[in-house]
């Protein structure tokens, strides 16, 4: 697959996650956070496990270890994001989560001695500035405990993106997705049973939100991300996936009728521009 098609696949993932932002909010109104995570990851694990059961049994120890590591990063990212949201505002949580785009090039440098290019640094800073304009408000300058949790969440999302770039190229996409979902599902189940009370009843709206989270926002989205990252870089993936904040704002405007201000529109253009800048390669004159 060409890199351009892989990148388009990641754009589709961000559109899915933009709608997932609304579904998560709706699910959290009826279900506690760890139970939401448990339901979405365990539910999303069933199909890929059944589909590739024979392949899973044939995986090497290293492939299994890589899948578990990636799943742990995914669980920790969602856990810190959930508790960061509890102690911070949704806009700051969305912004700080999206700062993983800055962490990725420097983590690659730290862990694998892959020095970031000037273009990668400029694109990531442009993207974060755009996300700030899109999500932050005037009273969002002070850093709270919830903000620190959201920053840790961004770190784990960055590690998840890097792990996928490093490991997905050598493992079947369905198998890698299955291992991620099973790992995150087991950890979420342990935390849900240990720390929270199970929901007594679920209304139709909650079931609809949960259904979207399981089959679209988790199973489909992470399967596409895992497959796409076989053919693109972690830096490019982090930039494109940061557009989740953009699509979340668009869906909030269209469905929830939230206000879209001029700074938000400028921020949206900056996010989109950072991706175009990163991927633009001028044609050489012969």
N, C-alpha and C positions, 0 to 999 in steps of 0.2 A: 504493500500500500504506500502511496506517495504521502509525504509529510503534510501536504495541503489538505488531503482528505482526512487524515488523522486529526488535524487541527479543527476542521469543520465538525468532526465528531465530538470534540471537546466543547465546541461552542454549543452544540445541541445539549450536552450534559449540563452546561451552565443555565440554559433555558429551563431544563427540567428542575434544577435546584432552585431557580428563581420561584417557580410555582411551589416547590417543596417548602419554601420559607413560610408560605401561607398555610400549607397543610400541617406543618410542625406546630405553628401557633394554635391552630384549631385543635390538634391532638392534645397539646399540653393543657388546654382548657378542661379536659376531661380525664387525662391520664398523667401520672407523675413521670418525671423525666427519665429515670432508669427503666421504667416499664415501657415507655415509648421506644427507647433504644433497644430493649429486649425484644419487643414485638417486631420492630422493623428489621433487625438483623437476623433473628431466628427465622422469621417469615421469609426473608430474602435468601436465606441459606438453603431452604428445602429444595427449590427447583434445581440450582446448579449441582447440589450434592447428588440428587437422584439422576440428573442428566449425565454426569461424568463420574459415576461411582467407580467404574472399572479403571478409568484413568487415574483417579485419586489413589487407588490401591497400588498402582504401579509407580507412583512418584518416589523419587529418591529422598533420603533424609534431609539433604540440603534444600531441596525444593519445598518440602514440608516446613522446614525451619524458616525459610524465606516467606512463605505464606503466613505463618504464625506471626512473625515479626511485623509484617505489613498490617495484619489485622489488629495487633496490639497498638500500633501507632494510630490506626483508625479509631479504635475504641477510646484511647486517651484523648484524641483530638475532640471527639464528640462529648466526652465526659467534661472536659475543662470548658468547652463551649457552653454546655448546658448550665453549669454552675456559674460561669462568668455572666451568662444572661440573667441569672437569678439575682446577682449583686450589681449589675450594671444595666444601662439602658440598651434597648435593641439596636439603636443606631451605632453606638460605640462598640457594641459586641460585633456587629457586622463589619465595621471598619477594622477593628483590631484583628479579627479572624482573617480578614483579607490581606493583612500585612505579611502573610506567609510568602507572598510574592517577593518580598525583600529578603527573607531568611534563606530562600532556596539557593541563590548564587553563592552566598557566603558559607552556607553549610556544605555545599559541594566543594568549596575551596578548603574548608577546615577538614572535612572527612576524606576527600579524595584528591586534594591538591589540584583541583581544577579551577585555576584562577579565572574570576569572572571578567568578561570583556567589557569594555567601556559602554558598548551598546546595551548590554544586559543591565548594567547599573542604571543608566539613564532611563531605560524603558520601565524598570521596576519602580524608580522614584516617581516618574510621571504617572504611573498607574496608581500608586499609593496616594499621591496628591489628588488625583481624580476621585478616588474612593472617599477621601476625606471630605471633599466638596459635596459628594453625593449623599453621604450618610451622617456626617457630624453636624451638630447644631452649635449655636453660640455658647451655650452653657456646658459644653463638653470638653473643657480644657483640663480640669483636674483629673488625676489618675486615682482610681479607687481600687479596692481589693478585687472587685469583679473584673476591672480592667486588666489587672495582672494575670488573673486566671485566663482571660481572653487572649493575652499575649502568649501564654504557655500553650494554649489551644492552637494558635497560629504556628508555633514551633513544631507541634506534632503533625499538623496538616502538611507542613513543609517536608518533614521527615517521611510522611506517607507518600508524597509525590516523588521524592527521591528514591524511596524503596521500590516503588512501582517501576520507575525508569530502570533501576538496576536489576530487578528480579523478573519483571513480566516478560522480557524478551526471551527468556529461556523456559517459560512455563505456559501451558495452555491457558487461555484467558478464562475459560469456564472454571478450571481447577483453581487458578489463583483467586478468582472471585469467590468461589466456594470456601476456600480456606480463610479468606478475610472475613467473610460473613459468619462462619462458624466460630472463629476466634472472638470477634467482637460480640457475637450473640451469647457465647458462654460467659464472658466477663460481665456483660450487661445483666444477664440473668442472676449471676452471683450477687451483684450489687443491688439489684432490684429486690431480691428475696431478703437480703441482709438489712437494707436501709429503708425500704419503702413499703407501703401497704398497697395490695392489689386493688385495682378499680372494681367497685361493686357492680356497676352496669355500664354499658356503652350504647349511646344513642346512634341513630343512623348517620348523623353528621360526623361523629367521632370515627365510626367505622369507615366512612368514605375517606376521611383524612388518613387513617391508618392504612387503608388499601393503597392509596397513592404513594405513601411513604415506603411501603413494602415493595410493590411491584414496579413503580416508576422511579421514584427518587433514590431508591437504594439498589434494587436488583438490576434494573436496566441501566441506570446511570453509572454504577461502578463497574458493570460489565463492559460498557462502552469506554469508560476511562481506562480500565486495565488493558483493553485491546488497543486503544489509540496510543497509549504511552509506549507501545512496542516500536512506534514509528516516529516519535517526536521527542524533543528534549524536555528535561524537567523544568528548565527556565521558561520555555515557551508554554508548557502545560500550566505552570503556576500563573502566568500572565493571563492566559485565556480563562482559566477557572476562576480568577478573581472577578470576572464579569458576572458572577453570581449576584453580587451586590447590585449591579446595573439592572439585571432582569428582575430581581426581587423588587426594586423600586418601580420598574415599569408595571409589574403585575399589581403592586400595591396601588398605583395610580389608576389602572384600568378597572380593577375589581373592588378595591376598598375606597376608591376615590380620594386617596391621599394627595396632598398638594405637591406639585412639581415646580420648584423654583428655578430661577435663572442659574444660580450657582450649581444646583443639581444637574441641570442640562449641560453646563460647562464641564462638570466632573464626569458625566457620562461620555462626553466627547473625548476627554483626556484618557479615560480607560480604553476606549475603542482605539484611540490614536496610538497608545502605547503598544498595543498588539500589532497594529499595522507597521509601526516603526521597527519593532523587533523582527518582523518577518520580511520587511522590504529589502530586496536585493536589487540594486540598479543593474540594468543590462549593460554588458560591456560592449563598447563600440569596436567593431572589427577594423 
